[in-house]
Amino acid sequence: MSSDASAVYSSASRRYTEYVGVYDADATLWGEVSYWIGARFGTRHCSLCDVTHGLFRPRAEWRACALELPAPFTTFHRNDAPDDVRAAAAGNYPIVLGRHAGGLVVLLSNADIERCNGSPQTLAAALLAQP
């Protein structure tokens, strides 16, 4: 790891105790099925799902990247996120938040996640670049 990358990694590891991703989908049988069908027909889209999931299950590439982050990456759906996460997201999904001693802050908006183009490595790099 380069010294610049080490400095970013070190800074991120001190600041955030958890990364929290919230999908733009609901964690119900109907929510999962309707999202999956809608995604196949182009009527539903979640940029965070593109990064973390393949056609039927989580991507191995994402799991490997998440393990390299300096803090755990926890995911929720809109309807199963804890109250503090929903409050910090303020209805903006998908989103990635960072938890630190002062609470939760927005790290990546949907537009930021979209710019990752479904790449787990790009999303991880975007997280590590956060102040």
Buried (B, 14 or more C-beta within 10 A) or exposed (E): EEEEEEEBBEBBEEBBEBBBBBBBBBBEEEBEEBBBEBBEEEEBBBBBBBBBBEEEEEBEBBEEBBEEBBBEBBBBBBEBBEEEBBEBBEEEBBBBBBBEEEEBBBBBBBEBBBBBEBBBBBBBBBBBEBE
